[in-house]
Amino acid sequence: MAKGQREVAAGLQISASIAQITWYTTSEKEPVTCGPGNGEQPELVPLPETVSGLLFGEKNALEDTSMAVQHVADFLSQMLSMIPSHPTMAAIRLMVTLPQLTPYAQELIPEAACSLGIERKNVYLQDFLSSFYYYTVNQKKELWSSDVALLEYMDNSMVGYVLHIDHSKKPALVTVKEAARMEVDESLREGRTAQQWDQERDRLLFELLKKVFERRNVGTSFLVGDYYDGNWASRSFQYLCHHRHAFRGANLYTKGACYAAMSRSGMNRMPELLFLGADMIRENLGIMMRVHGKETFYTLVSAGINWYEAHHECEFIPDQETTIPLVTKPMDGGEEVIHLLRLKHFPNRPNRATRLRMSVYFTSADCCVVEVEDRGFGGFYPSEGRTWKRTIRFY
């Protein structure tokens, strides 16, 4: 990064048809969503069909991987160029948020960002519900002192989610779960006038809200997108706002992504909470290792991070061991489980004359892969190229 260049946290929201970007530097009071600059709504940029197909379609939407990377890189460059301060790519800490994370998007977006000059360690991804969490807990605490509802429209349905904080745990655990869903596709509109359809939609939204609020202490609600604009939901909105806070907007996810980028970069201070998102690892993983003659638990991966960011490498010299006990322990304090990785056909060398490299990575939130590679021992004992592998599944 060039001397004097200020770090910029950017949150990029990508939906199947549109995108938005929000940015922040320490000279701003809060994140700013890019727009026309004349007080109008934040700018929604149409997503190119090719990029939409790559991120939300099949992996073979384009056979040429380098061309796919270039398409996504061009789009990222377009969005990042909207930031008024025109930061260098090396100064950007980028969080990209999508409705759900597909395996191909997890590969393609970081590679495209890196091709522009953003360091891989400064490229992050998360889903919309994670961005909802980051947005919510960066508001005034009075707004999330009780349950928080999220209302969005997707796939011809009105969907309600509830963010709940369990303060009985230390740190407090946060979950976001779907609470209710109502279909509002065009087939239901058949035979109804525009006024009748508005009345029916209002009735369906009212029923949805009753299910969301039932047996819950919801103090704040956020309505996302333009589906809830207009005056068609007068009865529902009256019920929604009765002794509750309610907000409508179009940039919750992109702002939430920006807050997440700020958090990863140390630009803001998050509350003492642990978010249990769909992509969150809920198991601690480690091994018992002798360090300076003392038996020590060595942590490989800590629970509480997204699985696609969880990876670890280390090297060690076994002392007569031909089995590696991998220890997992749930973050909620459950019992430890030992998973044995047997080093079959171990090289025939003197004791402590073999260096091993261990690599740990995840293929999903509940599936971990541990690989061990024989590295030999300097010029005395060259590597025989042996590798051992163990897959650990959490249920």
N, C-alpha and C positions, 0 to 999 in steps of 0.2 A: 504494500500500500504506500502511495506517495506520501512523503513527509508533509504533515499538516492536514492531510485528507481526513475528514471526519467520517466515522463509521455511520452507515445508513442501514437501518432495519427496514425491510420491505415485506409486506404481506400480500401475496398474489392469490386471489380467488379465481379458480377456473371451474366453470360449470360446462355443461354439454354445449351451450350456445353462446355464453357471454363470459367476460372476464373483468376483473376490477383490481386495482392496485392501491395500496395504502403505504405510506412511508413515514419514517420518524428519524430525527437526529436529536441530539441532546440540546439543540437550540430551540426545539419546539416544546410547547406545553403538553401536547398530546399528539397521537398519530393523525396524519392528514390523508384523506382519501382523494386521489387525483380526480379532478373534474374540470369543467370549463373555466373555473376561476371567477365566475360572476354570480355566485350564490345559488346556482342551480343544483340539481341533484348530482351526486357523484357519477362520474362517467362510466357507462357500461360499454365495453368494447366487444363487438361481435367476434366470436371465436371462429377462426378459419376452419372450414369443413375438414381439411386434411388433418389439422391438429386435433380436432374433436374426434375424428376417426382413430387416430393414433392413441389418444389418452383414454377414450371411452369405448373403443371398439376392440376388434381382435388384433393380436400382435402382428399378424400378416397383412395389416392394412397397407403397409408398404414393405416390400420384400427387402429393399436395400436399407440396412440399419443406419448407415452413414447419412443417407438422404433423410431418414426419419429424424435423426438427431438434428440435422440442419433445419428442417421445418420447425421443430420445436424451439431451437435456438433463435431463429429469426423472430418467432412470436415473442419469446421472452425478451429479446432485445427491444422489440417494439413497445412492450409494456414498461420495461425499465426506463426507456427514454422519456416516459411521461413524468418522471420525478423531476421537479423543477430545478433542484440543485445540480442535476447532471453528474452524479457521483461516478468515480471510476468503478469498474467491475470489482476490483480488489477490495473496495470499501464496503461492498454490499453484503449484508447478511439476509439471505432470502428464505422465507417460509412460503411454500406453495400449499394451498389447501384445496382439496377436491371433495365431492360428495362422498366417495369411497376411494380407497387407494387400490388400484389394480397393480399386479406385479410388473407389468410392462411400464406403467407410469413411474413406478419406483426406480426403474432402471433408466428410463429415457430422460426424465426431467433433470436429475443430477448431472448426467452426462452432457446434456445440452447446456446447462448452466456453466459447467466447467469449461466447455468449449468457448464460452464468451469471456472467460477469465476470472470467474468466481471460484474461490477455493472450495473443494468438495466439503471440507469441514464446515463451511458456511452456507451449505444448502440443506434445507430441512423440508419435510413433508408431513402433513397431517390431514385428517378428514374434517368435515364440516362440524361435527359434534365436538371435536377437540377445540376447534376455533371458537365455537359457542362458549365453551368452558373458559378459555383465555379471555374472551371479551367480557364475560360476566364478572369474573373475579377481579378485573381491573376497573370496575365501576365502584361507586360509593358502596361501602359495606352494607349500608341499610337496605340496598337493593337485593342483596343475596344473603341476608341474615336468616331467611326462610327459603323454602323451595322456589325455584325459578322455572317458568314454563317457556318453551320455544314453540312457536307455531309457524309452520312452513307449508308450502304447496309444492307437491312433487308427484309426477306420474299420475296425474288426474286424481290426486287424493289430498285432503287436508290432514296434516299429521301433527300431533302434539307430543312433545318430549318434556321430560321433567328432570332438572338438575337438582340433586339432593346431596347434602353434606352430612356425613355421619360423624358427629363430634365426639362420639364415645371412643373413637380410636385416636391414637397419637402417632403420626400426625392425622388430622381429620381426613377421612376418605371421601372423595367426590365421585358420584356416578351420574351419567346422563342416559336415561332409558326412554324408549318409546312408550307413551302412556295410552294413546288412542289414535284411531285413524278413521276417516270418513271418505268414502268414494264420492266424487263429484264429476264424473266423466259426462261427456255430452249425451250419452244414452239416457241419462236421467232427466235431461232437459226436454226431451221429445214431447211435443204436445202442449208445452207450457209457453205462455207469453213471457216477454222479458221481465215484466213485473212479477209474475208468478215464479219465475226461475230465481229471481233475487230473494223472494220470500222463502223458497225451498232451501236455497243455499244458507240463508240466515238460520233457518231451523236446524240444518245439519251442523253448522258451526256451533250453534248453541248446545246441541247434544254432545258434540266433541268436547267443548269446554267443560260441561258437567262431568264427563268421564275423566278429563285431565285433573280437575280440581277435587274430585271425589276422594275423601279421606286423606287429603293432602293439605298442607299449610302453604299454599302458593301465594307469595307476596308480590311477585313481579312477573310480567309476561312480555316477551319480545315477539313481534310478528315480522317475518322476513319476506321480502319480495313485494311485487306490486299486485298480487292476487287479492290482497285484503284492502286495497285502495277503494275509494268510492264510498257510497252511502248505503250499500245493499245489506250491511250487517248491523243495523242500528240496535236491534234487540240483543244480539250477541255482544256487541261492544259495551252496551250498558251493563250487562252482566259481568263482562271481563274487567271493567274498571271499577266495579263496586268494592270499595275498600282495598283496592289493589293498584299497583303501578302498572302501566301498560305503555309500550313504545312500538312504533312502526318505523321501519327503515329498510334500506337496501344494501348497507355496507357492513353488516354485523360480522360476516365471515371474513372479509378481507381485513377488517380492523382486528379481529381476533387473531388472525394469522400474524399480523404485525406485532401485536403484543407478545405472541409466542416467540417471534424472532428477537424481540427486545429482551425477553427472558433468557433465551439461549446465549445472547451476547452480553449479558450483565448490564443492560441499559435500564432495567427496572427491577424492582424488588417484588417478588411474588409472595402472597400469603403462605403461611405454613399449612399447605394442603397437599394431598396426593391424589391426582386424578387417575381413575381407573377407566381409561378409554379402551375401545375395542382392540387397539393395536398395542396395548400396554403389556409388558412382561410382568407377571405377577409372582415369579419365582426368583429367588436369589440362587446363584450358581457359583460354586467354588470347589477347591480341593485342599486337602491337608498337605502341607509342605514344610520341610525342615529348613528354616532360615537361620543361619549362624548357630546351628546346633539346637535350635528350639523349634518344637512342633507348633506350627502356625497355620491358621485358616487363611488361605489366599483366595480373595474374591476375584472371580473371573467376570461375572456380569451381575450387576445389582438390579433388583426389581424396580419398577417405576419408570422405565424408559421405553420408548417405542421399539418394537422388535427389529425394524429395519435399520435402526441406528446402533443396535447392540452387537458389538464384535470385540474380540480381545485376542491378543497374541502374546505369548510369553515363551521363554526357553528355560529348561531346567535339566539337571543331571540326576537320573534315578540312582538310588543307593540300594541295589539288590532287588528293587521292586520290578515286577513284570505285569502289574495290574495297577491301574490308576482309579482310585475311588472318587467319583464326582458326586458332590453333595448338593442337593437342592433343598431349599426351604421356602415355603410360601410366605409372602409378605404379610399375611394376616396372622402369622405366628403359629401355623400348623406344624406338624411333625416333619423332621428332616427325613429325606429319602436318599439312599446311597445307590448310585448307578456305577457299575464296574465296567471300565474299559480295559479289556485284556489285550496285552501286547504279545500276541501269538507270534511264534518264530522270531523271537527277539534276537538281535545280532549276538554272535558268540564272541564277546570281548571281555576283558577284565572289568571288575566292578568299578563304577564311576568313570567309565571310559566311553560313555555315549551321551551325546547332547540331543535332547528332544525339543522340537518346537511344537507348541500346542496352539491351534487356531479354533476359536469359538465364534459361531455365527448362528443366526436364527433364520428359518424359512417361513415362519409365521409366529404369532404371539404365543402359541403353545407347542412349538416344535424347535428344538435346539440341536445343532450339529457340532460335534467336537471331533476335530481331526488332529492326529499326532504324526509328526514326520521325523524320521531318523536323520539327524544332521551330522552323524559321524563324530569324530573328535579331532578337529584340526588336521594336521598332516600325518598324525599317527594312525588314525583309523578312519578312512574315507567312508562316506555314507553309502549304504547299500540300497538306498532308494525306497526303503520300506515305509509304508504308511498304515495307520490304524484309524478306524472311524467308529463313532458311536452316535446314534440318533436318540435323543431323549424327548419324549412326548409328555406334555402336562395335560391332565384331564380335570 
